């Protein structure tokens, strides 16, 4: 008798807008101003959607921890440098 292993768990699918709103809320509660929180959330979610998971939402907990510990300035002005 051959026993088949159960198939792998199905991935959890969360609508993009729901995830963006949740991440933005967490970042705001950590002290990041709304425009910056929106941008950070967008970057993390878009990284995952492009398949670049190393730069995606898996980093959110680390960012929040660093903000909580005062290792990062959540109110710093963002600037794009080319």
C-alpha positions in Angstrom: 0.0 0.0 0.0 1.4 3.4 -1.0 0.6 6.4 1.2 0.5 9.8 -0.5 1.7 12.8 1.4 -0.8 15.6 1.7 -0.3 18.3 -0.8 1.5 21.4 0.2 -0.5 24.1 1.9 -2.1 26.6 -0.4 -0.5 30.1 -0.3 -2.4 32.7 1.6 -3.6 35.3 -0.9 -4.2 38.8 0.4 -5.5 41.5 -1.9 -2.9 44.1 -2.7 -4.9 47.0 -1.3 -5.6 45.2 1.9 -1.9 44.4 2.5 -0.9 48.0 1.6 -3.4 49.4 4.1 -2.3 47.0 6.9 1.4 47.7 6.4 0.8 51.4 6.2 -1.1 51.3 9.5 1.7 49.4 11.2 4.3 51.8 10.0 2.3 54.8 11.1 1.8 53.3 14.6 5.6 52.9 14.7 6.0 56.7 14.1 6.5 57.0 10.4 4.5 59.9 8.8 1.6 58.8 6.5 3.2 59.7 3.1 6.4 57.8 4.0 4.5 54.9 5.5 2.5 54.7 2.2 5.7 54.7 0.2 7.5 52.1 2.3 4.5 49.8 2.2 4.2 50.2 -1.6 7.9 49.3 -2.1 7.7 46.2 0.1 4.5 44.9 -1.6 5.7 45.7 -5.1 8.9 43.9 -4.4 7.0 40.7 -3.5 4.7 41.1 -6.6 7.9 41.3 -8.8 9.2 38.1 -7.1 12.0 39.9 -5.3 11.1 38.5 -1.9 14.4 39.5 -0.3 13.3 43.1 -0.5 9.6 42.6 0.2 7.3 42.3 3.2 9.5 39.8 5.0 11.5 42.8 6.1 8.6 44.6 7.7 9.1 43.0 11.2 12.8 44.0 11.1 11.9 47.6 10.1 9.3 47.9 12.9 11.8 46.4 15.4 14.5 48.9 14.4 12.0 51.8 14.7 10.9 50.6 18.1 14.6 50.4 19.3 15.4 53.8 18.0 17.9 52.5 15.5 16.1 54.2 12.6 14.6 57.7 12.4 11.0 57.2 11.3 10.6 60.9 10.7 13.6 61.3 8.4 12.9 62.9 5.0 13.0 60.4 2.2 15.0 61.3 -0.9 15.6 59.5 -4.1 19.2 59.6 -5.2 20.2 58.5 -8.7 
